[in-house]
Amino acid sequence: MNKKALVIEDDKNIAELLRLYLEKDGFEVAIAADGGKGLQLATDEHPDVILLDIMLPVMDGWQVCREVRAVSDVPIIMLTAKGETYDKVSGLEMGADDYVTKPFGTSELLARIRTALRHTRTAATSISLATSGRFKAGGLEIDYDKRRVFVDGESVHLTQNEYRIVSMLGLYSGRVLTYDYMLRELW
């Protein structure tokens, strides 16, 4: 089954160029020319990744990002001409997984999409381990069934909060977690 990409872009030329490259890379592509339609397609189509411009008619990309992130963990890559550090930080803090400025290289963009999808799969796989099974990385082993942590085969005594932190890091291995996100999840 093809992966689904949603392109929310009001510049028809850029949207069609993205469609061409994404379809060549094996994606089924839906395009929305404004934020309202993009949000609707994000809800109806359940894409695997969203490429999102910021400056859009009807609803801007910032609002679309917030609305999508409130109900979904789908990877969102901001794809925009706004290249100031403030804009990049704002996009990432609103929930975007990546931020690419225009003009962009298509090979770099496709690599970033594949990375975002890989991180999503890693988290989904890890979620199934959170309630049962084991997570192993190097000398670290987390036994979710027994709620115990081992380092080089030796059991490590952890407080309840320490265990929760370590198990969360194992759960989301391969992903960057912000301090704020960890606090919300843990407390």
URGILIN-V871777 format. One line per field, one symbol per residue. burial: + if it has 9 or more other ideal C-beta (glycine too) atoms within 8 Angstrom, else -. A space follows every 50 residues. Layout:
# URGILIN-V871777
burial: ???
This chain:
# URGILIN-V871777
burial: --++++++++---++++++-+++---+-+++++++-++++++--+-++++ ++++++--+++++++++++----+++++++------++-++--+++-+++ +--+---+++-++-++++++-++--+-++----++----+++++----++ +-----------+++++++++++---+----+---+-
